[in-house]
Amino acid sequence: MLTKRIYDELELLSRHIRVLEVVMKKQPVGIIRMSQILGLEEHEVRRSLAVLENNGFIRPTPNGAVIEGNIKDDLLELAEQFGEIENIVKILRKKVLTLVV
């Protein structure tokens, strides 16, 4: 399927956002606790935390992950990017449907 990689990336992105949400609500929170809360393997949580840290959303502390500063602007930018992606998908969908009709 042409879209399998996109689906896989969206699932991964969804996991990162779920991890971020737990950090926002429970900070500081460690890997084991997040794993229990989310029902994910510890290595999956660890990977998502690394991605979130590399993108400036969180930072590690001795007591667990915490939000890095005020991430409101970063989250608004992320929402904007989702809107742009949504527009691209709509255009592609229309293009594909014109091939069928």
MOPAC internal coordinates of N, CA, C and O (Angstrom, degrees):
PM7 1SCF
backbone

  N    0.0000 0     0.00 0     0.00 0    0    0    0
  C    1.4379 1     0.00 0     0.00 0    1    0    0
  C    1.5328 1   108.86 1     0.00 0    2    1    0
  O    1.2310 1   120.58 1   -45.11 1    3    2    1
  N    1.3015 1   116.49 1   134.89 1    3    2    1
  C    1.4597 1   121.79 1  -177.84 1    5    3    2
  C    1.5275 1   113.21 1   -62.40 1    6    5    3
  O    1.2310 1   120.63 1   153.45 1    7    6    5
  N    1.3216 1   116.40 1   -26.55 1    7    6    5
  C    1.4594 1   119.80 1  -173.47 1    9    7    6
  C    1.5299 1   114.00 1  -100.65 1   10    9    7
  O    1.2310 1   119.24 1  -172.80 1   11   10    9
  N    1.3104 1   119.05 1     7.20 1   11   10    9
  C    1.4689 1   121.14 1  -176.54 1   13   11   10
  C    1.5242 1   112.06 1   -58.00 1   14   13   11
  O    1.2310 1   120.24 1   135.58 1   15   14   13
  N    1.3280 1   117.14 1   -44.42 1   15   14   13
  C    1.4722 1   119.69 1  -179.95 1   17   15   14
  C    1.5182 1   111.37 1   -62.72 1   18   17   15
  O    1.2310 1   120.58 1   143.46 1   19   18   17
  N    1.3265 1   116.50 1   -36.54 1   19   18   17
  C    1.4621 1   120.12 1   178.85 1   21   19   18
  C    1.5206 1   110.08 1   -65.48 1   22   21   19
  O    1.2310 1   120.55 1   134.31 1   23   22   21
  N    1.3455 1   116.56 1   -45.69 1   23   22   21
  C    1.4609 1   120.63 1   176.98 1   25   23   22
  C    1.5259 1   110.73 1   -57.76 1   26   25   23
  O    1.2310 1   120.62 1   134.04 1   27   26   25
  N    1.3166 1   116.41 1   -45.96 1   27   26   25
  C    1.4658 1   120.96 1  -179.50 1   29   27   26
  C    1.5250 1   111.22 1   -60.63 1   30   29   27
  O    1.2310 1   120.60 1   135.93 1   31   30   29
  N    1.3227 1   116.46 1   -44.07 1   31   30   29
  C    1.4625 1   120.48 1   179.75 1   33   31   30
  C    1.5240 1   111.05 1   -66.56 1   34   33   31
  O    1.2310 1   119.99 1   142.83 1   35   34   33
  N    1.3287 1   117.62 1   -37.17 1   35   34   33
  C    1.4569 1   120.32 1   178.28 1   37   35   34
  C    1.5252 1   111.29 1   -66.66 1   38   37   35
  O    1.2310 1   120.09 1   142.21 1   39   38   37
  N    1.3153 1   117.43 1   -37.79 1   39   38   37
  C    1.4639 1   120.92 1   175.74 1   41   39   38
  C    1.5277 1   110.37 1   -62.83 1   42   41   39
  O    1.2310 1   120.67 1   137.22 1   43   42   41
  N    1.3173 1   116.33 1   -42.78 1   43   42   41
  C    1.4579 1   121.44 1   178.98 1   45   43   42
  C    1.5358 1   110.41 1   -64.71 1   46   45   43
  O    1.2310 1   120.50 1   135.46 1   47   46   45
  N    1.3096 1   116.64 1   -44.54 1   47   46   45
  C    1.4587 1   121.56 1   178.21 1   49   47   46
  C    1.5255 1   110.42 1   -61.80 1   50   49   47
  O    1.2310 1   120.52 1   139.42 1   51   50   49
  N    1.3057 1   116.62 1   -40.58 1   51   50   49
  C    1.4602 1   121.22 1   177.48 1   53   51   50
  C    1.5274 1   110.66 1   -60.42 1   54   53   51
  O    1.2310 1   120.43 1   138.63 1   55   54   53
  N    1.3240 1   116.78 1   -41.37 1   55   54   53
  C    1.4648 1   120.64 1   177.82 1   57   55   54
  C    1.5142 1   110.91 1   -63.33 1   58   57   55
  O    1.2310 1   120.17 1   135.90 1   59   58   57
  N    1.3234 1   117.28 1   -44.10 1   59   58   57
  C    1.4617 1   120.59 1   179.03 1   61   59   58
  C    1.5332 1   110.78 1   -58.70 1   62   61   59
  O    1.2310 1   120.51 1   137.98 1   63   62   61
  N    1.3148 1   116.63 1   -42.02 1   63   62   61
  C    1.4606 1   120.60 1  -178.81 1   65   63   62
  C    1.5256 1   110.86 1   -69.07 1   66   65   63
  O    1.2310 1   120.14 1   142.27 1   67   66   65
  N    1.3229 1   117.34 1   -37.73 1   67   66   65
  C    1.4654 1   120.36 1   175.85 1   69   67   66
  C    1.5227 1   110.75 1   -62.56 1   70   69   67
  O    1.2310 1   120.24 1   138.26 1   71   70   69
  N    1.3326 1   117.15 1   -41.74 1   71   70   69
  C    1.4635 1   121.37 1   177.55 1   73   71   70
  C    1.5268 1   109.30 1   -63.80 1   74   73   71
  O    1.2310 1   119.96 1   135.24 1   75   74   73
  N    1.3221 1   117.67 1   -44.76 1   75   74   73
  C    1.4577 1   121.40 1   178.55 1   77   75   74
  C    1.5279 1   110.67 1   -58.84 1   78   77   75
  O    1.2310 1   120.51 1   137.91 1   79   78   77
  N    1.3035 1   116.62 1   -42.09 1   79   78   77
  C    1.4625 1   121.10 1   179.78 1   81   79   78
  C    1.5386 1   111.07 1   -60.76 1   82   81   79
  O    1.2310 1   120.59 1   137.81 1   83   82   81
  N    1.3259 1   116.48 1   -42.19 1   83   82   81
  C    1.4678 1   119.86 1   178.26 1   85   83   82
  C    1.5202 1   110.56 1   -64.53 1   86   85   83
  O    1.2310 1   120.27 1   137.57 1   87   86   85
  N    1.3295 1   117.09 1   -42.43 1   87   86   85
  C    1.4639 1   119.89 1   178.16 1   89   87   86
  C    1.5222 1   109.70 1   -60.31 1   90   89   87
  O    1.2310 1   120.11 1   136.34 1   91   90   89
  N    1.3288 1   117.40 1   -43.66 1   91   90   89
  C    1.4606 1   120.89 1  -178.89 1   93   91   90
  C    1.5268 1   111.35 1   -61.72 1   94   93   91
  O    1.2310 1   120.29 1   142.08 1   95   94   93
  N    1.3219 1   117.05 1   -37.92 1   95   94   93
  C    1.4659 1   121.06 1  -175.37 1   97   95   94
  C    1.5278 1   113.40 1   -86.20 1   98   97   95
  O    1.2310 1   119.71 1   150.39 1   99   98   97
  N    1.3298 1   118.17 1   -29.61 1   99   98   97
  C    1.4662 1   121.20 1  -170.25 1  101   99   98
  C    1.5206 1   114.65 1  -117.70 1  102  101   99
  O    1.2310 1   119.73 1  -176.94 1  103  102  101
  N    1.3131 1   118.12 1     3.06 1  103  102  101
  C    1.4653 1   120.62 1  -172.10 1  105  103  102
  C    1.5202 1   112.89 1   -54.54 1  106  105  103
  O    1.2310 1   120.34 1   -34.50 1  107  106  105
  N    1.3021 1   116.95 1   145.50 1  107  106  105
  C    1.4591 1   126.78 1   -11.06 1  109  107  106
  C    1.5306 1   110.32 1   -73.22 1  110  109  107
  O    1.2310 1   121.25 1   -35.29 1  111  110  109
  N    1.3085 1   115.22 1   144.71 1  111  110  109
  C    1.4612 1   119.85 1  -177.70 1  113  111  110
  C    1.5240 1   109.32 1  -141.20 1  114  113  111
  O    1.2310 1   121.44 1   -42.68 1  115  114  113
  N    1.3217 1   114.84 1   137.32 1  115  114  113
  C    1.4527 1   120.72 1  -177.74 1  117  115  114
  C    1.5154 1   113.20 1   -94.03 1  118  117  115
  O    1.2310 1   121.49 1    -7.15 1  119  118  117
  N    1.3075 1   114.76 1   172.85 1  119  118  117
  C    1.4653 1   122.48 1  -176.04 1  121  119  118
  C    1.5263 1   112.15 1   -62.16 1  122  121  119
  O    1.2310 1   120.47 1   134.83 1  123  122  121
  N    1.3182 1   116.70 1   -45.17 1  123  122  121
  C    1.4679 1   119.54 1  -177.40 1  125  123  122
  C    1.5239 1   110.64 1   -62.52 1  126  125  123
  O    1.2310 1   120.52 1   134.17 1  127  126  125
  N    1.3284 1   116.61 1   -45.83 1  127  126  125
  C    1.4717 1   120.29 1   179.84 1  129  127  126
  C    1.5244 1   111.08 1   -63.30 1  130  129  127
  O    1.2310 1   120.16 1   137.01 1  131  130  129
  N    1.3245 1   117.30 1   -42.99 1  131  130  129
  C    1.4641 1   119.90 1   178.63 1  133  131  130
  C    1.5208 1   111.04 1   -63.04 1  134  133  131
  O    1.2310 1   120.84 1   140.83 1  135  134  133
  N    1.3185 1   116.01 1   -39.17 1  135  134  133
  C    1.4537 1   120.91 1   178.18 1  137  135  134
  C    1.5252 1   110.49 1   -59.18 1  138  137  135
  O    1.2310 1   120.83 1   137.35 1  139  138  137
  N    1.3311 1   116.01 1   -42.65 1  139  138  137
  C    1.4636 1   120.77 1   178.77 1  141  139  138
  C    1.5280 1   111.31 1   -67.19 1  142  141  139
  O    1.2310 1   120.39 1   135.50 1  143  142  141
  N    1.3036 1   116.86 1   -44.50 1  143  142  141
  C    1.4673 1   121.30 1  -178.43 1  145  143  142
  C    1.5233 1   111.22 1   -62.67 1  146  145  143
  O    1.2310 1   120.70 1   135.40 1  147  146  145
  N    1.3271 1   116.27 1   -44.60 1  147  146  145
  C    1.4709 1   121.32 1  -173.22 1  149  147  146
  C    1.5242 1   114.07 1   -91.41 1  150  149  147
  O    1.2310 1   120.33 1   166.71 1  151  150  149
  N    1.3310 1   116.97 1   -13.29 1  151  150  149
  C    1.4637 1   119.33 1  -176.96 1  153  151  150
  C    1.5175 1   111.88 1    69.97 1  154  153  151
  O    1.2310 1   120.83 1  -147.22 1  155  154  153
  N    1.3253 1   116.02 1    32.78 1  155  154  153
  C    1.4637 1   121.90 1   179.92 1  157  155  154
  C    1.5250 1   109.74 1  -111.52 1  158  157  155
  O    1.2310 1   120.84 1   -20.99 1  159  158  157
  N    1.3085 1   116.00 1   159.01 1  159  158  157
  C    1.4550 1   121.11 1   173.36 1  161  159  158
  C    1.5283 1   108.85 1   -69.75 1  162  161  159
  O    1.2310 1   120.74 1   -30.50 1  163  162  161
  N    1.3177 1   116.19 1   149.50 1  163  162  161
  C    1.4652 1   120.13 1  -179.52 1  165  163  162
  C    1.5205 1   112.21 1   -58.73 1  166  165  163
  O    1.2310 1   120.18 1   142.17 1  167  166  165
  N    1.3412 1   117.26 1   -37.83 1  167  166  165
  C    1.4642 1   118.79 1   179.99 1  169  167  166
  C    1.5251 1   111.30 1   -66.30 1  170  169  167
  O    1.2310 1   119.68 1   149.72 1  171  170  169
  N    1.3302 1   118.21 1   -30.28 1  171  170  169
  C    1.4663 1   120.97 1   177.24 1  173  171  170
  C    1.5276 1   110.21 1   -69.07 1  174  173  171
  O    1.2310 1   120.59 1   136.91 1  175  174  173
  N    1.3311 1   116.48 1   -43.09 1  175  174  173
  C    1.4595 1   121.03 1   177.44 1  177  175  174
  C    1.5212 1   110.04 1   -62.97 1  178  177  175
  O    1.2310 1   120.92 1   135.49 1  179  178  177
  N    1.3306 1   115.84 1   -44.51 1  179  178  177
  C    1.4748 1   121.05 1  -179.43 1  181  179  178
  C    1.5226 1   110.93 1   -58.77 1  182  181  179
  O    1.2310 1   120.42 1   137.09 1  183  182  181
  N    1.3218 1   116.81 1   -42.91 1  183  182  181
  C    1.4714 1   121.52 1   179.91 1  185  183  182
  C    1.5300 1   110.61 1   -65.63 1  186  185  183
  O    1.2310 1   120.36 1   136.22 1  187  186  185
  N    1.3170 1   116.92 1   -43.78 1  187  186  185
  C    1.4609 1   119.86 1   178.92 1  189  187  186
  C    1.5229 1   110.96 1   -64.28 1  190  189  187
  O    1.2310 1   120.23 1   140.05 1  191  190  189
  N    1.3230 1   117.16 1   -39.95 1  191  190  189
  C    1.4595 1   120.49 1   177.27 1  193  191  190
  C    1.5206 1   111.01 1   -61.66 1  194  193  191
  O    1.2310 1   120.56 1   140.08 1  195  194  193
  N    1.3290 1   116.54 1   -39.92 1  195  194  193
  C    1.4668 1   120.33 1   178.89 1  197  195  194
  C    1.5287 1   110.46 1   -63.44 1  198  197  195
  O    1.2310 1   120.38 1   136.84 1  199  198  197
  N    1.3177 1   116.87 1   -43.16 1  199  198  197
  C    1.4680 1   120.38 1   178.73 1  201  199  198
  C    1.5228 1   110.48 1   -63.65 1  202  201  199
  O    1.2310 1   120.48 1   135.70 1  203  202  201
  N    1.3196 1   116.69 1   -44.30 1  203  202  201
  C    1.4649 1   120.62 1   179.97 1  205  203  202
  C    1.5238 1   111.45 1   -64.86 1  206  205  203
  O    1.2310 1   120.52 1   141.07 1  207  206  205
  N    1.3226 1   116.61 1   -38.93 1  207  206  205
  C    1.4646 1   120.08 1   177.30 1  209  207  206
  C    1.5276 1   110.84 1   -66.00 1  210  209  207
  O    1.2310 1   120.23 1   134.84 1  211  210  209
  N    1.3210 1   117.17 1   -45.16 1  211  210  209
  C    1.4663 1   121.52 1  -179.94 1  213  211  210
  C    1.5258 1   112.52 1   -62.33 1  214  213  211
  O    1.2310 1   120.65 1   155.31 1  215  214  213
  N    1.3217 1   116.37 1   -24.69 1  215  214  213
  C    1.4577 1   120.89 1   179.42 1  217  215  214
  C    1.5316 1   112.84 1   -98.12 1  218  217  215
  O    1.2310 1   120.67 1  -172.48 1  219  218  217
  N    1.3270 1   116.33 1     7.52 1  219  218  217
  C    1.4552 1   121.12 1   172.98 1  221  219  218
  C    1.5182 1   116.70 1    80.24 1  222  221  219
  O    1.2310 1   119.75 1  -166.18 1  223  222  221
  N    1.3275 1   118.08 1    13.82 1  223  222  221
  C    1.4595 1   120.69 1  -179.08 1  225  223  222
  C    1.5307 1   112.61 1   -84.19 1  226  225  223
  O    1.2310 1   120.27 1   145.74 1  227  226  225
  N    1.3193 1   117.10 1   -34.26 1  227  226  225
  C    1.4627 1   121.34 1  -176.17 1  229  227  226
  C    1.5193 1   110.00 1  -135.45 1  230  229  227
  O    1.2310 1   121.77 1    -9.99 1  231  230  229
  N    1.3330 1   114.21 1   170.01 1  231  230  229
  C    1.4559 1   119.37 1   171.27 1  233  231  230
  C    1.5254 1   107.73 1  -143.39 1  234  233  231
  O    1.2310 1   120.66 1   -32.09 1  235  234  233
  N    1.3210 1   116.35 1   147.91 1  235  234  233
  C    1.4687 1   119.22 1   178.16 1  237  235  234
  C    1.5248 1   110.52 1   -80.38 1  238  237  235
  O    1.2310 1   121.10 1   -32.14 1  239  238  237
  N    1.3112 1   115.50 1   147.86 1  239  238  237
  C    1.4619 1   122.04 1   171.83 1  241  239  238
  C    1.5305 1   106.66 1  -134.22 1  242  241  239
  O    1.2310 1   119.92 1   -12.09 1  243  242  241
  N    1.3145 1   117.76 1   167.91 1  243  242  241
  C    1.4721 1   119.48 1   177.01 1  245  243  242
  C    1.5312 1   112.99 1   -58.92 1  246  245  243
  O    1.2310 1   120.29 1   155.28 1  247  246  245
  N    1.3366 1   117.06 1   -24.72 1  247  246  245
  C    1.4663 1   121.07 1  -179.10 1  249  247  246
  C    1.5220 1   113.55 1   -94.89 1  250  249  247
  O    1.2310 1   120.15 1   177.72 1  251  250  249
  N    1.3079 1   117.31 1    -2.28 1  251  250  249
  C    1.4584 1   121.25 1  -179.02 1  253  251  250
  C    1.5168 1   111.55 1   127.68 1  254  253  251
  O    1.2310 1   121.34 1     1.74 1  255  254  253
  N    1.3235 1   115.03 1  -178.26 1  255  254  253
  C    1.4617 1   121.26 1  -177.30 1  257  255  254
  C    1.5184 1   111.03 1   -73.74 1  258  257  255
  O    1.2310 1   121.31 1   -36.93 1  259  258  257
  N    1.3373 1   115.11 1   143.07 1  259  258  257
  C    1.4635 1   122.03 1   175.24 1  261  259  258
  C    1.5227 1   108.49 1  -135.21 1  262  261  259
  O    1.2310 1   121.39 1   -20.48 1  263  262  261
  N    1.3235 1   114.95 1   159.52 1  263  262  261
  C    1.4596 1   120.93 1   177.52 1  265  263  262
  C    1.5218 1   108.90 1   -68.41 1  266  265  263
  O    1.2310 1   120.98 1   -39.29 1  267  266  265
  N    1.3057 1   115.72 1   140.71 1  267  266  265
  C    1.4702 1   122.20 1   179.22 1  269  267  266
  C    1.5126 1   109.17 1   -91.90 1  270  269  267
  O    1.2310 1   120.49 1   -77.65 1  271  270  269
  N    1.3292 1   116.67 1   102.35 1  271  270  269
  C    1.4583 1   121.03 1   176.48 1  273  271  270
  C    1.5209 1   112.52 1    63.62 1  274  273  271
  O    1.2310 1   121.04 1    29.29 1  275  274  273
  N    1.3265 1   115.62 1  -150.71 1  275  274  273
  C    1.4575 1   122.51 1   179.22 1  277  275  274
  C    1.5279 1   107.74 1   -96.24 1  278  277  275
  O    1.2310 1   120.71 1   -71.64 1  279  278  277
  N    1.3300 1   116.25 1   108.36 1  279  278  277
  C    1.4681 1   118.96 1  -175.16 1  281  279  278
  C    1.5251 1   112.81 1   -95.96 1  282  281  279
  O    1.2310 1   120.31 1  -170.44 1  283  282  281
  N    1.3296 1   117.02 1     9.56 1  283  282  281
  C    1.4582 1   119.96 1  -178.32 1  285  283  282
  C    1.5274 1   111.74 1   -54.97 1  286  285  283
  O    1.2310 1   120.09 1   132.64 1  287  286  285
  N    1.3233 1   117.43 1   -47.36 1  287  286  285
  C    1.4654 1   120.62 1  -179.27 1  289  287  286
  C    1.5293 1   111.29 1   -63.23 1  290  289  287
  O    1.2310 1   120.69 1   140.48 1  291  290  289
  N    1.3376 1   116.28 1   -39.52 1  291  290  289
  C    1.4680 1   120.20 1   178.33 1  293  291  290
  C    1.5231 1   110.98 1   -63.76 1  294  293  291
  O    1.2310 1   120.42 1   139.84 1  295  294  293
  N    1.3294 1   116.80 1   -40.16 1  295  294  293
  C    1.4634 1   120.45 1   179.35 1  297  295  294
  C    1.5270 1   111.06 1   -69.03 1  298  297  295
  O    1.2310 1   120.25 1   142.40 1  299  298  297
  N    1.3241 1   117.13 1   -37.60 1  299  298  297
  C    1.4660 1   119.81 1   176.44 1  301  299  298
  C    1.5292 1   110.94 1   -64.91 1  302  301  299
  O    1.2310 1   120.69 1   140.92 1  303  302  301
  N    1.3300 1   116.28 1   -39.08 1  303  302  301
  C    1.4642 1   120.09 1   176.72 1  305  303  302
  C    1.5302 1   110.60 1   -64.57 1  306  305  303
  O    1.2310 1   120.42 1   139.31 1  307  306  305
  N    1.3232 1   116.80 1   -40.69 1  307  306  305
  C    1.4569 1   120.97 1   177.75 1  309  307  306
  C    1.5229 1   110.61 1   -62.21 1  310  309  307
  O    1.2310 1   120.38 1   137.45 1  311  310  309
  N    1.3173 1   116.88 1   -42.55 1  311  310  309
  C    1.4658 1   120.62 1   177.68 1  313  311  310
  C    1.5276 1   110.73 1   -62.16 1  314  313  311
  O    1.2310 1   120.61 1   141.61 1  315  314  313
  N    1.3247 1   116.44 1   -38.39 1  315  314  313
  C    1.4701 1   121.06 1   177.10 1  317  315  314
  C    1.5297 1   110.71 1   -63.40 1  318  317  315
  O    1.2310 1   120.64 1   138.04 1  319  318  317
  N    1.3091 1   116.39 1   -41.96 1  319  318  317
  C    1.4634 1   120.73 1   178.55 1  321  319  318
  C    1.5227 1   110.70 1   -63.59 1  322  321  319
  O    1.2310 1   120.25 1   141.30 1  323  322  321
  N    1.3356 1   117.12 1   -38.70 1  323  322  321
  C    1.4653 1   119.87 1   176.10 1  325  323  322
  C    1.5229 1   110.49 1   -61.42 1  326  325  323
  O    1.2310 1   120.34 1   141.33 1  327  326  325
  N    1.3269 1   116.95 1   -38.67 1  327  326  325
  C    1.4600 1   120.46 1   177.66 1  329  327  326
  C    1.5200 1   111.95 1   -63.19 1  330  329  327
  O    1.2310 1   120.79 1   138.99 1  331  330  329
  N    1.3322 1   116.09 1   -41.01 1  331  330  329
  C    1.4647 1   120.43 1   177.82 1  333  331  330
  C    1.5289 1   111.12 1   -64.58 1  334  333  331
  O    1.2310 1   120.86 1   138.48 1  335  334  333
  N    1.3158 1   115.97 1   -41.52 1  335  334  333
  C    1.4746 1   120.28 1   177.84 1  337  335  334
  C    1.5245 1   109.91 1   -63.70 1  338  337  335
  O    1.2310 1   120.72 1   137.97 1  339  338  337
  N    1.3234 1   116.23 1   -42.03 1  339  338  337
  C    1.4623 1   120.97 1   178.59 1  341  339  338
  C    1.5273 1   110.88 1   -59.04 1  342  341  339
  O    1.2310 1   119.98 1   138.62 1  343  342  341
  N    1.3236 1   117.64 1   -41.38 1  343  342  341
  C    1.4635 1   121.36 1   178.76 1  345  343  342
  C    1.5235 1   111.52 1   -64.18 1  346  345  343
  O    1.2310 1   120.59 1   138.53 1  347  346  345
  N    1.3173 1   116.47 1   -41.47 1  347  346  345
  C    1.4701 1   120.53 1   178.18 1  349  347  346
  C    1.5186 1   110.21 1   -62.30 1  350  349  347
  O    1.2310 1   120.39 1   137.03 1  351  350  349
  N    1.3350 1   116.86 1   -42.97 1  351  350  349
  C    1.4720 1   121.00 1   179.72 1  353  351  350
  C    1.5302 1   110.17 1   -63.41 1  354  353  351
  O    1.2310 1   120.20 1   139.40 1  355  354  353
  N    1.3168 1   117.23 1   -40.60 1  355  354  353
  C    1.4714 1   119.98 1   178.45 1  357  355  354
  C    1.5268 1   111.29 1   -61.57 1  358  357  355
  O    1.2310 1   120.56 1   137.73 1  359  358  357
  N    1.3154 1   116.53 1   -42.27 1  359  358  357
  C    1.4623 1   120.96 1   178.81 1  361  359  358
  C    1.5219 1   110.42 1   -63.81 1  362  361  359
  O    1.2310 1   120.73 1   135.20 1  363  362  361
  N    1.3236 1   116.21 1   -44.80 1  363  362  361
  C    1.4681 1   119.90 1   179.51 1  365  363  362
  C    1.5243 1   111.48 1   -64.16 1  366  365  363
  O    1.2310 1   120.48 1   140.59 1  367  366  365
  N    1.2998 1   116.69 1   -39.41 1  367  366  365
  C    1.4781 1   120.30 1   178.28 1  369  367  366
  C    1.5191 1   111.18 1   -61.21 1  370  369  367
  O    1.2310 1   121.24 1   134.22 1  371  370  369
  N    1.3242 1   115.24 1   -45.78 1  371  370  369
  C    1.4709 1   118.73 1   178.76 1  373  371  370
  C    1.5278 1   110.76 1   -62.22 1  374  373  371
  O    1.2310 1   120.44 1   139.75 1  375  374  373
  N    1.3015 1   116.77 1   -40.25 1  375  374  373
  C    1.4736 1   121.83 1   179.66 1  377  375  374
  C    1.5234 1   110.08 1   -60.96 1  378  377  375
  O    1.2310 1   120.34 1   133.65 1  379  378  377
  N    1.3199 1   116.96 1   -46.35 1  379  378  377
  C    1.4593 1   121.04 1  -179.04 1  381  379  378
  C    1.5253 1   110.13 1   -65.03 1  382  381  379
  O    1.2310 1   120.20 1   138.64 1  383  382  381
  N    1.3330 1   117.23 1   -41.36 1  383  382  381
  C    1.4645 1   119.81 1   179.96 1  385  383  382
  C    1.5154 1   111.47 1   -64.42 1  386  385  383
  O    1.2310 1   119.48 1   148.85 1  387  386  385
  N    1.3295 1   118.60 1   -31.15 1  387  386  385
  C    1.4661 1   119.90 1   178.21 1  389  387  386
  C    1.5276 1   110.50 1   -69.06 1  390  389  387
  O    1.2310 1   120.28 1   155.42 1  391  390  389
  N    1.3105 1   117.07 1   -24.58 1  391  390  389
  C    1.4613 1   120.42 1   177.69 1  393  391  390
  C    1.5248 1   111.44 1   -73.35 1  394  393  391
  O    1.2310 1   120.64 1   155.76 1  395  394  393
  N    1.3143 1   116.38 1   -24.24 1  395  394  393
  C    1.4596 1   121.25 1  -177.72 1  397  395  394
  C    1.5240 1   111.27 1   -85.79 1  398  397  395
  O    1.2310 1   120.82 1   145.07 1  399  398  397
  N    1.3078 1   116.03 1   -34.93 1  399  398  397
  C    1.4702 1   120.82 1  -173.28 1  401  399  398
  C    1.5062 1   111.55 1   -82.84 1  402  401  399
  O    1.2310 1   120.10 1   180.00 1  403  402  401

